[in-house]
Amino acid sequence: MTSSHPLAAYLDDCRAHRATGAVTPETSLYAPLAALLNTAGAALKPNVRAFMSLKNQGGNMPDGGLFTPAQFKYSSK
């Protein structure tokens, strides 16, 4: 079931992942969370994007982070 409200869509996606019984408890829900955060971030100025499973930068491995276009090291141009 797809919903137009971002939070409802997130919860539906989480339920679908869990219902398979085949996903890992934590990291399998990163994709639905990133989608929710990206939906919210698209409405911000500047836009904010979520990226999950970031590399260790000296303080363990973060689950994810929020980035503005100015923080992108490489451009797609």
C-alpha positions as CSV (number, residue, x, y, z in Angstrom):
1,M,0.0,0.0,0.0
2,T,1.4,3.4,-1.0
3,S,0.6,6.5,0.8
4,S,1.0,10.1,-0.3
5,H,2.1,11.3,3.2
6,P,5.9,10.8,3.6
7,L,5.6,9.5,7.2
8,A,2.9,7.0,6.3
9,A,4.9,5.8,3.3
10,Y,7.9,5.4,5.6
11,L,6.0,3.3,8.1
12,D,4.4,1.2,5.3
13,D,7.9,0.5,3.9
14,C,9.3,-0.4,7.3
15,R,6.4,-2.8,7.9
16,A,6.9,-4.4,4.5
17,H,10.6,-4.9,5.1
18,R,10.0,-6.5,8.6
19,A,7.1,-8.6,7.2
20,T,9.5,-10.6,5.0
21,G,11.3,-11.9,8.1
22,A,14.5,-11.9,5.9
23,V,16.0,-8.5,6.8
24,T,18.6,-7.5,9.4
25,P,17.1,-5.7,12.4
26,E,18.8,-2.3,11.9
27,T,20.4,-1.6,8.6
28,S,17.5,-2.9,6.5
29,L,15.5,0.1,7.5
30,Y,18.1,2.6,6.3
31,A,16.6,2.9,2.8
32,P,13.1,3.8,4.1
33,L,14.7,6.3,6.5
34,A,16.8,7.9,3.8
35,A,13.7,8.2,1.6
36,L,11.8,10.0,4.4
37,L,14.7,12.3,5.2
38,N,15.2,13.1,1.5
39,T,11.6,14.0,1.1
40,A,11.8,16.4,4.0
41,G,15.1,17.7,3.0
42,A,13.9,18.6,-0.5
43,A,11.6,21.2,1.0
44,L,14.5,22.9,2.8
45,K,16.7,25.7,1.4
46,P,19.4,24.7,0.8
47,N,18.2,21.2,-0.1
48,V,19.4,18.5,2.3
49,R,20.1,14.9,1.3
50,A,20.5,11.9,3.5
51,F,23.2,9.3,2.9
52,M,23.4,6.2,5.0
53,S,26.3,3.8,6.0
54,L,29.0,6.5,6.1
55,K,32.6,5.7,6.5
56,N,34.4,5.9,9.8
57,Q,35.9,9.3,10.3
58,G,37.5,8.8,13.6
59,G,34.4,8.4,15.9
60,N,33.1,5.0,14.8
61,M,30.8,4.5,11.8
62,P,27.8,6.8,11.8
63,D,24.5,5.4,10.6
64,G,24.0,8.3,8.2
65,G,24.4,11.9,7.7
66,L,22.6,15.0,6.2
67,F,24.4,17.0,3.5
68,T,23.8,20.2,1.6
69,P,25.0,20.5,-2.0
70,A,27.9,22.7,-0.8
71,Q,29.2,19.8,1.2
72,F,29.5,17.5,-1.9
73,K,33.2,17.0,-2.6
74,Y,32.6,16.1,-6.3
75,S,30.1,17.7,-8.7
76,S,28.1,15.7,-11.3
77,K,28.8,18.5,-13.9
